[in-house]
Amino acid sequence: MLDQNTRTAILKLRERGHGTRKIARALKISRKVVGKVIKMGIAVVPTIERRELAEPYRDQILELHAACKGHLGRVHEELAKEGATLSYQALTAFCRRHGIGHEAPLPAGRYEFAPGKEMQHDTSPHRAKMKGVLVKVETASLVLCYSRMLYFQMYPRFRRFECKIFLTDATEYFRGAADQCMIDNTHVVVLKGTGKNMVPVPEMVAFGQRFGFTFAAHEVGDANRSARVEAPFNWIERNFLNNRDFNDWEHLNREAAAWCDKVNATHSRDLHGSRRELFAVEQTRLKPLPIFVPEVYQLHHRFVDVEGYVRINRIRYSAPYQLIGRILEVRECKDRIDVYNGPRLVATHRRVHGPLDIRVTDTAHRPERGKPKPAAGPSPEETEIIAREPRLSAYVAACKKHVGGRGVLMLRRLRGMLREYPREPLLAAVDRAQQYGLYDLGRLERLVLEQIRLDYFVMDGALPDEENDDDR
């Protein structure tokens, strides 16, 4: 079929008095076609009216489309059962032309980003090969929108803890942060709402303030708004992960950072330069890093079990055996596990991601084999009590004999009483208790309170002397 320009040329040449043969030779088309155009006398290409095979079944198609929930394969099967001689291709073409289950694609928008104004963060599931075995990984990526600088890392799972670790590493890699971090309504950051109405979790708001940026979310379904970070995921899967084998998670992420260095320095035809060259302009507009970036860690409180281990994410890490039965503070860091007894660091382990339910043991946390058990000496509590008040030594010895063993729990309570109560009333109560063989510290404490109640407390709102005055 001739296009409109050719048909216009035929009519113009005819108006100038040229014959059909001459026009056909000039335009290199047949005389028959030239004659048809001259006969029609219009340059507009006529619309060809073709009978659509699916038109007689239009009402059935609409009903079946709703009943089959938009599955055109099932619609075609049901039409075939009813005797329709219609191919599947004819059915899908009919539905496209008439907008049945198909919406016309909208033109994609274009976003212009000034240097240092926005960075985009997203995650995507992939599979990486570790020691010949495919492992599920969560790929976290951050891209500076102006320079397209890329940084990504991979994790076994992606929680709020890993999100803060990744964003800290990424901002240190870029040596700064943009004003705004665009996300895709992920629950890791979002407390409630979507798009413009998104409210981030206060914990993540405080984290963003550390580096000077705020979180924003694009509207649901508007994937083009985060295209800067979405596009490299396919590249990562087809290039970085393609036919590569890694030893462990640390090796994987080291190689990922090295790959980012490589691609950021590679010339791009779309950018007419490398990402590094554009980053030289953008870096001066980024929010600089604070002078101190605190290490990201997740805090746990764990009971040291009878085997001398604390459990984090189904991995058991050893603690000094002397702390069995204690509740310790455990800090889960990016690449290690720190165990604290109060303010003191008592154990450090390399963080392990698997396999699950294994034990990570430091031999220094176990008693030496074959070494005789040292004789039990006085406990620290007993030593402190005798040092503070030697006159309690006889009562302490009697208490230990009464309860058996070292009597640590009883001595801790007695030490607390020695610290809190006046010395003379306490000694008087101890003498009286020792006289009657009384070793219940609860009753001993009541004896002390009876002696000091008139000196330190007002009973029933009035002193005895005041009550006597009222009686008079």
C-alpha positions in Angstrom: 0.0 0.0 0.0 1.3 3.5 -1.0 2.0 5.9 1.8 0.5 9.4 1.9 3.6 11.2 0.5 3.6 9.0 -2.6 -0.1 9.5 -3.2 0.3 13.2 -2.8 3.1 13.2 -5.4 1.0 11.3 -7.9 -1.9 13.8 -7.6 0.5 16.8 -7.9 2.1 15.4 -11.0 -1.3 14.7 -12.5 -2.3 18.4 -11.9 0.8 19.5 -13.8 -0.5 17.5 -16.8 1.8 14.4 -16.7 0.4 11.2 -18.0 0.0 7.9 -16.1 3.0 6.2 -17.8 5.3 9.1 -17.0 4.2 9.3 -13.4 4.7 5.6 -12.9 8.2 5.7 -14.4 9.2 8.7 -12.2 7.9 7.1 -9.0 8.9 3.6 -10.0 5.5 2.1 -9.4 2.9 0.4 -11.6 0.6 2.3 -13.9 -2.4 0.4 -12.4 -1.6 1.7 -9.0 -1.2 5.3 -10.3 -4.6 5.0 -12.1 -6.3 3.9 -8.9 -4.9 6.9 -6.9 -5.9 9.3 -9.7 -9.4 7.8 -9.8 -9.8 8.1 -6.0 -8.5 11.7 -6.1 -7.5 11.9 -2.4 -4.0 11.6 -0.8 -5.3 10.2 2.5 -4.6 6.5 2.8 -7.9 4.7 2.9 -8.7 2.5 5.9 -9.1 -1.2 5.0 -12.2 -2.6 6.6 -11.6 -6.2 7.4 -14.1 -8.5 9.0 -12.8 -9.6 12.5 -13.3 -13.3 13.2 -13.8 -12.7 16.9 -16.5 -10.0 16.5 -19.5 -12.4 16.6 -18.2 -13.7 20.0 -17.6 -10.2 21.5 -20.2 -10.6 24.3 -19.0 -14.1 25.2 -15.4 -12.9 25.3 -16.3 -10.1 27.7 -18.2 -12.5 30.0 -15.5 -15.2 29.9 -12.7 -12.6 30.4 -14.3 -11.6 33.8 -15.1 -15.2 34.7 -11.6 -16.5 33.9 -10.0 -13.5 35.7 -8.3 -12.2 32.6 -6.6 -15.5 31.5 -7.0 -15.5 27.7 -5.9 -19.1 27.5 -8.9 -20.2 29.5 -11.1 -17.9 27.5 -10.0 -19.6 24.3 -10.6 -23.0 25.8 -14.2 -22.1 26.8 -14.9 -20.6 23.4 -13.6 -23.7 21.7 -16.0 -25.8 23.8 -18.9 -23.7 22.6 -17.9 -24.4 19.0 -16.0 -21.2 18.1 -13.5 -21.7 15.3 -11.1 -19.0 16.4 -7.4 -19.2 16.9 -5.7 -18.1 20.1 -3.7 -15.5 18.1 -6.9 -14.0 16.7 -8.4 -13.8 20.1 -5.4 -12.0 21.7 -5.2 -9.6 18.7 -8.9 -8.8 19.1 -8.5 -8.1 22.8 -5.6 -5.8 22.2 -7.3 -3.8 19.5 -10.5 -3.3 21.6 -8.8 -2.8 25.0 -10.1 -6.0 26.6 -7.7 -6.6 29.4 -5.1 -4.4 27.8 -4.3 -0.8 28.6 -2.3 1.4 26.2 1.2 2.0 27.6 1.8 5.5 28.8 5.0 7.3 27.7 7.8 7.1 30.2 8.8 10.3 31.9 12.3 11.7 32.2 13.8 12.8 35.5 16.6 15.3 35.7 18.7 15.2 38.8 21.1 17.9 40.0 24.4 16.9 41.6 24.1 15.7 45.2 20.3 16.0 45.3 19.2 12.4 45.3 20.4 8.8 45.6 18.3 5.7 45.1 18.3 2.5 47.2 16.7 -0.8 46.5 17.1 -4.6 47.0 16.7 -7.6 44.6 16.9 -11.4 45.2 19.6 -13.2 43.3 21.5 -16.5 43.4 25.2 -16.6 43.9 27.5 -19.7 43.7 29.5 -20.3 46.9 31.9 -23.3 46.8 29.9 -24.7 43.9 26.5 -24.4 45.5 23.9 -21.8 44.5 22.8 -19.7 47.5 20.0 -17.2 47.8 21.3 -13.7 48.3 19.7 -10.3 48.8 21.5 -7.7 46.7 21.3 -4.2 48.2 22.3 -1.4 45.8 22.7 2.4 46.1 23.1 4.7 43.1 23.9 8.4 43.0 21.3 9.8 40.5 23.5 12.4 38.8 26.8 10.6 38.3 25.2 7.0 38.3 27.9 5.9 40.7 27.0 2.4 41.8 27.7 0.5 45.0 26.1 -2.9 46.0 26.6 -5.6 48.5 25.0 -9.0 49.2 23.5 -10.5 52.4 21.9 -13.7 53.5 18.8 -11.7 54.5 18.0 -8.0 54.6 16.6 -6.6 57.8 16.8 -3.1 59.2 20.1 -4.0 60.8 21.6 -5.0 57.4 20.1 -1.9 55.8 22.0 0.4 58.3 25.2 -1.6 57.7 24.8 -1.2 53.9 24.0 2.5 53.9 26.9 3.2 56.2 29.3 1.3 53.9 27.8 3.0 50.8 28.1 6.5 52.2 31.7 5.8 53.2 32.4 4.4 49.7 31.0 7.7 48.2 32.6 9.7 51.0 29.3 11.5 51.4 25.5 11.3 51.0 22.9 13.1 48.8 20.1 15.2 50.3 17.4 12.5 49.7 17.4 8.7 49.5 14.6 7.3 47.3 13.2 3.9 48.3 10.4 1.7 47.0 8.1 1.6 50.1 10.1 -1.2 51.7 9.0 -2.3 55.2 12.6 -2.0 56.4 12.3 1.8 56.3 8.5 2.5 56.1 6.4 2.8 59.3 3.2 3.5 57.5 1.8 5.0 54.3 3.1 4.9 50.7 4.5 7.4 48.2 4.2 11.0 49.4 2.4 9.9 52.5 5.1 7.5 53.6 6.2 7.9 57.2 9.6 6.3 58.0 10.5 4.4 61.1 11.9 6.8 63.8 15.0 4.6 64.1 15.7 5.1 60.3 15.0 8.8 60.6 17.6 9.1 63.3 20.0 7.0 61.1 19.5 9.3 58.1 20.1 12.4 60.3 23.5 10.9 61.2 24.6 11.4 57.5 22.4 14.3 56.7 19.8 12.8 54.3 16.1 12.0 54.5 14.1 9.1 53.1 11.4 9.4 50.4 9.3 6.8 48.7 7.9 6.7 45.1 4.3 6.0 44.4 3.2 2.3 44.3 3.7 1.0 40.8 5.9 3.9 39.6 9.0 1.9 39.0 10.4 4.4 36.6 10.9 6.8 39.5 13.6 4.6 40.8 15.0 3.5 37.4 18.6 4.6 38.3 18.8 1.8 40.9 16.5 -0.7 39.2 18.5 -0.9 35.9 21.9 -2.2 37.3 20.3 -5.3 38.9 20.0 -7.1 35.5 23.6 -6.1 34.8 24.8 -7.5 38.2 23.0 -10.8 37.5 24.2 -11.2 33.9 27.8 -10.0 34.5 29.0 -10.0 38.1 27.3 -13.3 39.1 27.6 -15.0 35.8 29.9 -18.0 36.1 31.7 -16.8 39.3 32.3 -18.9 42.3 33.0 -17.4 45.8 34.5 -18.8 49.0 32.2 -17.1 51.5 30.2 -13.9 52.1 33.3 -11.8 52.8 34.9 -12.9 49.6 31.6 -12.2 47.7 31.3 -8.7 49.0 35.0 -7.9 48.4 34.6 -8.9 44.8 31.4 -6.9 44.6 33.2 -3.7 45.8 36.1 -4.4 43.3 33.6 -4.8 40.5 31.9 -1.5 41.4 35.4 0.2 41.2 35.8 -1.3 37.7 32.5 -0.4 36.2 32.4 3.1 37.8 35.7 3.8 36.0 34.6 2.4 32.6 33.6 4.8 29.8 29.8 4.9 29.1 28.5 5.9 25.7 25.2 7.0 27.3 27.0 9.3 29.7 29.7 10.3 27.3 32.2 9.6 30.0 32.8 7.5 33.0 30.8 7.6 36.3 34.0 8.5 38.1 34.3 11.6 35.9 30.8 12.8 36.7 31.3 11.9 40.3 34.2 14.4 40.5 31.5 17.1 39.9 28.9 15.5 42.3 31.2 14.8 45.2 31.6 18.4 46.1 27.8 18.7 46.4 27.4 15.7 48.7 26.8 16.0 52.5 30.3 15.3 54.0 30.7 12.4 56.4 30.7 13.2 60.2 34.0 13.2 61.9 33.1 10.0 63.7 30.9 7.3 62.2 29.7 4.9 65.0 29.8 1.2 64.2 26.4 -0.3 63.5 25.5 -3.2 65.8 22.4 -4.9 67.0 22.1 -5.4 70.8 21.0 -8.7 72.3 20.9 -9.9 75.9 21.6 -13.6 76.2 21.8 -16.2 78.9 25.0 -18.2 79.0 23.8 -21.8 78.9 25.2 -24.7 80.8 27.6 -25.5 78.0 29.0 -22.0 78.1 27.5 -20.6 74.8 25.3 -17.7 73.8 22.9 -18.1 70.9 22.6 -15.5 68.1 20.6 -16.3 64.9 20.8 -20.0 65.5 24.6 -19.9 65.8 26.1 -20.6 69.2 29.2 -18.6 70.3 31.3 -19.5 73.3 31.7 -17.3 76.4 34.1 -17.8 79.3 33.0 -20.8 81.4 33.2 -18.7 84.6 30.1 -16.7 83.3 27.8 -19.7 83.0 24.4 -18.7 84.2 24.9 -15.0 83.7 22.9 -12.8 81.4 25.4 -11.0 79.1 25.2 -8.2 76.5 25.9 -9.4 73.0 26.6 -7.0 70.1 26.0 -8.4 66.6 28.3 -6.3 64.4 28.9 -6.4 60.6 31.6 -9.1 60.7 31.9 -10.2 64.4 30.1 -11.0 67.6 31.2 -9.1 70.7 30.2 -10.4 74.2 30.2 -8.0 77.2 30.0 -8.6 80.9 28.8 -5.2 82.0 31.2 -2.7 80.4 34.0 -5.3 79.8 34.5 -7.1 76.6 34.9 -10.8 77.5 34.7 -12.5 74.1 35.0 -11.7 70.4 34.1 -14.1 67.5 34.0 -13.8 63.7 30.4 -13.6 62.7 29.2 -16.8 61.0 26.2 -17.0 58.6 25.9 -20.8 58.4 25.3 -23.6 58.5 22.7 -23.2 61.3 23.0 -24.7 64.8 26.8 -24.9 64.8 29.1 -24.0 67.7 31.8 -21.4 67.4 34.3 -22.1 70.2 37.3 -20.2 71.5 39.6 -22.6 73.4 40.5 -19.9 75.8 36.9 -20.0 77.1 37.3 -23.5 78.3 39.1 -24.9 81.4 42.4 -26.7 80.7 42.0 -30.4 80.5 43.9 -32.5 83.1 44.5 -29.5 85.4 43.2 -30.2 88.9 40.4 -28.0 90.0 41.7 -25.2 92.3 40.7 -25.3 95.9 37.7 -23.0 96.5 38.8 -20.0 98.4 36.7 -17.2 99.9 34.4 -15.6 97.5 34.8 -11.9 96.5 31.7 -11.1 98.6 33.2 -12.7 101.7 36.5 -11.0 101.2 34.7 -7.6 100.9 32.6 -8.2 104.0 35.5 -9.1 106.2 37.6 -6.2 104.9 34.8 -3.7 105.6 33.9 -5.2 109.0 36.1 -7.9 110.6 33.6 -8.3 113.5 31.3 -10.1 111.0 33.7 -12.9 110.3 32.2 -15.3 112.9 28.7 -14.7 111.5 29.9 -15.2 107.9 31.5 -18.5 108.8 28.3 -19.6 110.6 26.2 -18.6 107.6 28.4 -20.6 105.2 28.3 -23.7 107.4 24.5 -23.3 107.7 23.8 -23.2 103.9 26.8 -25.3 102.8 29.3 -24.4 100.1 30.5 -20.9 99.6 27.1 -19.3 100.3 27.6 -16.6 97.6 23.9 -15.6 97.3 23.5 -15.2 101.1 26.8 -13.2 101.3 25.7 -10.9 98.5 22.6 -9.9 100.5 24.6 -9.5 103.7 27.1 -7.3 101.7 24.2 -5.2 100.5 23.0 -4.7 104.1 26.5 -3.8 105.2 26.6 -1.1 102.5 23.1 0.3 103.2 22.5 0.2 106.9 24.2 2.0 109.8 27.1 -0.1 111.2 26.2 -0.3 114.9 22.5 -1.3 114.6 23.5 -3.9 112.0 26.2 -5.4 114.4 23.7 -5.4 117.2 21.2 -7.3 115.1 23.9 -9.8 114.0 24.9 -10.4 117.6 21.3 -11.1 118.6 20.8 -13.3 115.5 24.0 -15.3 116.3 22.9 -15.7 119.9 19.7 -17.5 118.8 21.2 -19.2 115.7 19.2 -17.1 113.3 20.6 -17.2 109.7 17.5 -16.0 107.8 18.7 -12.7 106.4 15.2 -11.5 105.9 14.6 -11.8 109.6 18.0 -10.2 110.3 17.0 -7.2 108.2 13.8 -6.8 110.1 15.8 -6.8 113.4 17.9 -3.9 112.0 14.9 -2.0 110.8 13.3 -2.3 114.3 16.4 -0.6 115.8 16.6 2.3 113.4 12.9 2.9 112.7 12.6 5.8 115.1 15.8 7.3 113.9 15.1 7.2 110.2 11.4 6.7 109.7 8.1 8.3 110.9 5.7 5.5 111.8 1.9 6.1 111.2 2.5 9.8 110.6 3.5 10.7 114.2 6.2 10.0 116.7 5.5 8.3 120.0 6.2 11.5 122.0 3.6 13.4 119.9 1.0 10.7 120.5 1.7 10.9 124.3 1.2 14.7 124.1 -2.2 14.2 122.5 -3.2 11.8 125.2 -2.4 14.3 127.8 
